[in-house]
Amino acid sequence: MQNVNLESLLEDSLSSRETLIKPDVFGAISKLINKNPFRERIIFLLENQQLANTPIKNLLGIESCSNCIGTALFIAGVSPFNYLHQAYENELDQHINEKTNKHIPGAFVFSYSAEFDDWHAGIYLGKINEDHIAFAQHGRGDKFGPESLNCNYCAPHFYVPRTLVLKPD
C-alpha cells in the first residue's frame, strides 16, 4: 500500500457530535491506524468518504446507505458481503461471542445506546492520553472517522473478530 497522508484524511472525518478529538492528536491517531490489523480497510474508507452515502443492497435486499454496524463488519472482514451495507442488530449476534476485557487494537467495540435506542459499532484503535479511540461510521450515511469512546459509546463492550489473530500474552 502506498504512503498516505493520514493526517490530511482525518481533517474532515470527525462527527459533529465529537467533542474530545481535536486536530492536534491526528498524528497520534495516524500512528494507531498504521498499527491496526485492519489498516488497509480503514485507510480505504478514509480515502473514499463518498461510499458512506452510496445506497447499496443489504441482507434484506433493501437499497440503503451503510451504517456503523455494516462498516465495522466490513473493516474486520466478516461482513456477509465484501462491501459496506446497512446491517441490523441481529447481524451482531454471531460476533458477540469472544468478549474481552482487554483493549485490543482491531477488536469490535459494540455499545447499546438508550439515547438513540440503537446499537453503535466500531473498531478499536487504541488510547491517546486518557481517551480510548475507535474508528467507525458516525451514523447511517455519515462520515467514516475516529471517535472517542467517552463521547460516542455509552457502555462499550469489546469482542474479538474471528479475523483478528491474537498474540499470546
N, C-alpha and C positions, 0 to 999 in steps of 0.2 A: 504494500500500500504506500502510495506517495506521501511525502511530508505535507501536513495540513496545518494551517494556522488556526488552531482550535480557539484561541482567544477571540479572534475576529468572528468565528462562527457562533460563539457564545453570546456576543453582544446583543443580539436580538432574539434570544431564545428563552428569556425568563417569562414566567407567568405574571400577569398583572396582580395576582394575589401574593406573590413572593415578596417578603419584607426583609429576609435575613441575608440573602445572597446579594453581594454588591460586586461591581466590576473589578474591584481591587483583589478579588480572590479567583478571578478567571484563570490566572496562571496555575494556581493550586488545583483548580478543578480540571484543567487540561492535563496535569500530571496524573490525577486519579483516573481520568478517561483512558490515558495511554497505558495504564497498568491494568485496566479492566479486561477480563477474559472475553468480553463481548465488544471490545473496542471498535472493530470494523463496522458493526451494525449501528453503533451509537454515532460514529462519525458519518456514516451514510445518511442517517436521519437528520443530523445537524446540517448536512450539505443539501438535503432535499426537503426542506420545510413544506414545500407545496404538497407533499404527499399527505400531510395532516388533514387537509380539507378536500381530498380527492375521493369521491364516493367509489366504493368497491363492494362486491358481494360478500356477505358474511355467511355463517353456517346455516342461517335460515333462508339464504338466497335473497336477502334484502340488501339493496344498494344503500350504503351509508358511509359516512366518514369514519375513520378509525377512532378508537378511544384508548385510554391508558392501559386497559387490560390487554387488548389485542396488541398494543405496542410492546408491552413487557413480554408477552409470549413470543412475539416476533424477534425481539432482541435476543432472548435466550435460546432461540432456535427450536422452540417447542410448539409453535403455532400449528394449527391444522392445515394452514396454508403457508406458502413461502412468501407471504406478503402481509402487510398490515390489514387489520379488519376491525370492525366493531365487535368486540367479544362480550359475552354475557357472564354474569356471576357464576353460573353453573360450569363455565369453562375453567374456573379456578380449582374446582374440586380435585381433579387428578394431580394438581400441583401443590396442594396443601397437605403434603404427606411428611416430608422430612423437614420438620421445623427445627430451627437452630437458634440458639441464644447468642451465637457469635455474629458479629457484623462482618460478613464475608463479602468482599467485592465480587459482584456478579450474582449475589443472592436476590431472589424476589423480595420486594417489600410490598405486602398487602395490608390494607387498613380499611376497616369499615368506618364510614363517616355518618353519624347520626344527623349531622347538619344537612347533608345532601341526600340522606337515605340511599346510599350507594357505596360501592367499593372504589378504592383508588389503588393503583398498582404502579410499581416502578422497579428499577434495577438499582441495587445499592452500589454506590461508587466508593465511599469512604468517608473519612472525618477530616474536617478542616477546623482547627481550633476546637471549639466545643460543639460544633454543628455537624450532624450526620447529613450526608448529601446523597440523593438518589438521582437517577435520570429517568424521566417519564414524559409521556404526552400529558400536557396540563389539563386536558379535558377533551371530550369528543370534538374533533375538528380543530383543535387548538394546537399550538406550537409544541415542539419537542425541545426539552432542555433540562438543566439541572433544577432540583428542588431541595430545599432544606426540609428534613423530616419534621423538625419542630414547627414549621409553618404549614405544612401540607398533609401531614399524616396524624390523625388524632390518636390512633392506637396501632402503631406499626408492628407487624409480625414478619419474621424473616423465614424464608423457605429456600431450600436448595433445589434449583432446577436440575433435572436429570442430565442436562448437558454440561453442568459445571463440575469439573474434576477437582475434588478436594485433595489438598496435600495433607499427609499425616502430620499430626502435632509433633 
